Amino acid sequence: MLNAGGWPSAAARRDVDLFCYVSDADAWFAEVGDRGRLIEGLHDTFYGMREFTISDPNGFWLTFASEEKPG
């Protein structure tokens, strides 16, 4: 649980995002990519990470990222 108390919100995005560094973003995407609303699909970033973002049922954004694989 990321937030105790608080209040309900209909906003598209909540105030806290969680960035999870994982060993293999592709494997995590295959495992959890369909368990939340997809915000940003699996992609390579300009800063050398491979990542994707989903929204959980409470509207929190969860980003899963790993270092890009060379090649």
C-alpha positions as CSV (number, residue, x, y, z in Angstrom):
1,M,0.0,0.0,0.0
2,L,1.5,3.3,-1.0
3,N,-1.0,5.7,0.7
4,A,-2.9,5.3,4.0
5,G,-5.8,7.6,4.6
6,G,-6.0,10.1,1.8
7,W,-9.2,10.6,-0.2
8,P,-10.8,9.1,-3.3
9,S,-9.9,10.7,-6.6
10,A,-11.3,10.6,-10.1
11,A,-8.1,12.2,-11.5
12,A,-6.3,10.4,-14.3
13,R,-3.1,10.4,-12.3
14,R,-2.4,10.3,-8.6
15,D,0.4,12.3,-6.8
16,V,2.8,9.3,-6.4
17,D,4.5,7.3,-9.1
18,L,6.6,4.2,-8.4
19,F,9.7,3.6,-10.5
20,C,10.8,-0.1,-10.2
21,Y,14.3,-1.1,-11.4
22,V,14.1,-4.7,-12.6
23,S,16.6,-7.1,-14.3
24,D,14.5,-7.6,-17.5
25,A,11.8,-5.2,-18.5
26,D,10.7,-7.4,-21.4
27,A,10.0,-10.3,-19.0
28,W,8.2,-8.0,-16.6
29,F,6.1,-6.6,-19.4
30,A,5.1,-10.2,-20.4
31,E,4.2,-10.9,-16.8
32,V,2.4,-7.7,-15.6
33,G,1.8,-5.6,-18.7
34,D,-1.9,-6.5,-18.9
35,R,-2.6,-6.2,-15.2
36,G,-3.1,-2.5,-15.2
37,R,-4.1,0.2,-17.7
38,L,-1.2,0.6,-20.1
39,I,0.1,4.2,-19.9
40,E,3.3,3.8,-22.0
41,G,4.3,0.6,-23.8
42,L,7.6,-1.1,-23.7
43,H,10.3,1.2,-25.2
44,D,13.9,2.2,-25.1
45,T,14.6,5.6,-23.7
46,F,17.3,8.2,-24.6
47,Y,18.8,7.7,-21.2
48,G,19.6,4.0,-21.7
49,M,16.7,2.3,-20.1
50,R,14.1,-0.1,-21.4
51,E,10.8,0.6,-19.7
52,F,7.0,0.6,-19.6
53,T,4.4,2.2,-17.4
54,I,1.0,1.0,-16.2
55,S,-1.6,2.5,-13.9
56,D,-2.9,0.5,-10.9
57,P,-6.6,0.4,-9.9
58,N,-6.0,3.4,-7.7
59,G,-4.5,5.5,-10.4
60,F,-0.9,5.3,-9.3
61,W,1.6,5.0,-12.2
62,L,4.1,2.1,-12.0
63,T,7.1,2.2,-14.2
64,F,9.2,-0.9,-14.6
65,A,12.7,-0.4,-16.1
66,S,15.9,-2.2,-16.8
67,E,19.1,-1.2,-18.6
68,E,18.9,-1.5,-22.3
69,K,20.5,-4.6,-23.7
70,P,23.4,-3.9,-26.0
71,G,22.9,-4.7,-29.7
